[in-house]
Amino acid sequence: MERKRSLAFGLPECAKPGQVVSPIMGKTFSIRLKSNDLGQLLDGLRHRLNAWLETATYMESGYTHREDFIVEECRDADEARAIAANYERIITTIQRQIKQQEKRS
């Protein structure tokens, strides 16, 4: 069965926002970026991590620390924390690789 693909990026289209199931999931990639670009990437990932952590807090307490906060779409606080943990794992992996490469330089 052929999946419908997005015109912009060639990615599979999905019915749920933010959910993309792609045949490349599970593979390991090496990506070369300039240090400033890598900093921008990490900054974006940290913002997503914080958004999911704030969503978990809101789901549990009904309270948010920021007036301008927009709650992420998820079932409950546990799902929000699981997604946040995924972002934290990605950030930690990237930071570990940066340290390893800085030692070699």
N, C-alpha and C positions, 0 to 999 in steps of 0.2 A: 504494500500500500504506500503510495507516494504522499509524503507530507507536503502541505502547502508551505512555501517559503516566502519570507519577507523580501521585498524588492530591494530594500536598502542594504542589508547585510548578508543575505543568503542564509539566514538562520531560520529554523523551523518556527512557524507561528503556533502559538498556544492560546487556549481559551482563557487561561488565568493570567492576569497581569504579573509580570516579574518571573514567570515560570518558563524556562526554555530547556527543553530536553534535546540534547544534541548528541550525535554519534561520537564526538570528541571527548565526552565526559569520561573520566577515569584514566585518560592518558596523561603523561607528564610532558610538559613543554619547557624549553629554555627560551627565555625572552630577554633580549638585550635592550636596555634603556639607559639613557643618560641619567646621571645622578639626580638632576633637577626633576626630570620626568618621573623617576621612581619616587621621589619625595611627594610629588603631586598625587601619584597613585596611592601611596600610603595614607596621605591626608584624606583622600576620598573614602578609602576603606575604613579609616577611623571614624569618619562622620557617619557612615552606615552602621558601624558597630554601636556607636552612641545612640543612634536613632532606634535601634532594636532594643538596647538596654532601657532606654527611656520608655519605649512601648511596653516592655515587661513591667516596669514600675507603674505605669499608668493602668495597665490591665489589673494589677493586684490592688492598687490603692485608690484609683480614680483621680490621682493627683499627678501633675507634671511639674518639673522644675522650671520650665520655660513657658512663657506666654505664647510664643510663636510656634510651639511644637505641633507637629502633625503626626498623629498616631499611624503606625504602619499597619497594613492589613494582615491579620493573622487570627487564629482561633482563640488563643489564650496566652497567658504570660509564659507558660512552658515552651510553647512554640517560638515565641519571641526570643527567649533566652537561648534556645537551640540554634536559631539563626544567628544570634549575636556570637555564640561560641564558634560558629563556622567562620565568621569574619575575623574573630580573634586568632583562630588557627592559621588563617591565610596571612594575617599580619605578622604573626610570630615566625612563620616559615620564611617569609620574605626578609625579616630582620635577621634571622639566623644566617641566611645566605649572604646578606650584605656583610655581616661580621666575618664570615669565612673568607669572602673575597678580599676584604680589607686586610686580613692577615697575610694573604698571599702577595699583596702589592708592596 
